Structure formats: C-alpha cells, structure tokens
Amino acid sequence: MRDHPHEGAAAPDRHGSADGAAGGAPRSGGSGAEIPEVWHGTATNRMQWLLAVVGAACLALGVALAVESTWTSGLAPLVMSVVGCVAAGLLVLFGTLAFVHVAVRVDDDCLEVRCGHMGVPRRRIPLDTVVGADVDPRVTPRHWGGWGYRWRPEQGTAVVVRRGEGMVLRLGDGRTFTVTVDDAEGAVRCVRERLRLRRPTSTA
C-alpha cells in the first residue's frame, strides 16, 4: 500500500494550471518528470506483530517464573530459566518491533532510512556517494538470510521488512544498499533525477 500516493511520480495537472506558481511545488527536471522537494516512502509488515506477541509471551513467562516460584530448590536451573525467557523475549520484541516498519526519506543531500516507529536503527547515505539506483521487484528475506538489517559480502547491505518491491542503491565504493519500500519506482526516479541535477555533465 502507498502511504504517500502523491509522492514519487508526479500526478498530472487536472486543471491545466502551472504547478510552479505554488510555494514548495515540485521541481521539474530536464526529462519532464517532476520530483518533490522531499520524497517520503514507507513499508510495513503487519505479520511481524505475531512475532512480537511471541516475544511478549516469553518475557511474561520469565517474569511469572521469577515472581511465582518459591526459590527453595533448584536455584540455578530456575535462574537460568528466568534469564533465558526474559532475554529471549526482549530480543524477539526488539527484533520485530524495530523492523515492523521502515520509513525512507530522500532530499537534496541524502537518503535516510529509519527503522521501527522509534526510528532506530537509522542509516543515512549522502547522495554524493551514490552512483545509481534501480528497482528490485522481488526482495525477499530468503535472499538476505532473514528480516531486519542484513549484510552479505557478495550483495551488500539491506533493510528488509517484507517481501516485494524495493530500491537498490549502487554506491561509489562498489557496494549496494537495498531497502524494501512501497512505490520503489518513484523512489528510484527521485534519486536518479537528483543525481542528474547534481552531476549534469555526466549525462549525454
């Protein structure tokens, strides 16, 4: 689903008026495609809330063991059980809540990715370090070894919160950065236009 359908690709002017007259209106590149001052996109995986419930259950079990147990016999196994349940619950909760949602922002200077509703972890990529952008229509956790913030030496770095379309940035050091985001085509178009405007002599 697209949380910002008006961003990315430009909508046609239904009334035939000049958009440039409005304050903060999108700028038009030489290709005729309009790009917004700031592009926003998101991606959400609601299925990961189920994993968050599992994490909360593990955490609750650890607390229940600590509170309701008599602690009179088998102290070491009980401590290990409590610590194990609490640690597993916290890890699952953080791992799912941090990557149940991703927000992508593209402006004149950089692309910024914020994970989770608290925006952590966060990745900021200056456009000066980007040499190209492409759409990957089928990003899957299987290709990256799981959900979340991933790294593979032969592929680069990725933020994967769901299956489906994503944007792939090609960086100047030869690495790539992939992020799953709705309207990946609009994001790629925006990045390409900004790169063209920043380096006009690099295009024919």
Secondary structure, DSSP 4 states (H G I P E B T S, - for coil): --S-TTSSSPPP-TT---GGGSTTPPEE-TTS-EE-SSEEEEEE-TTHHHHHHHHHHHHHHHHHHHHH---SS-HHHHHHHHHHHHHHHHHHHHHHHTTSEEEEEE-SSEEEEEETTTT-SEEEEEGGGEEEEEEEEEE-HHHHTSSEEEEETTTEEEEESSSEEEEEEEETTS-EEEEE-TTHHHHHHHHHHHHHHH-GGG--
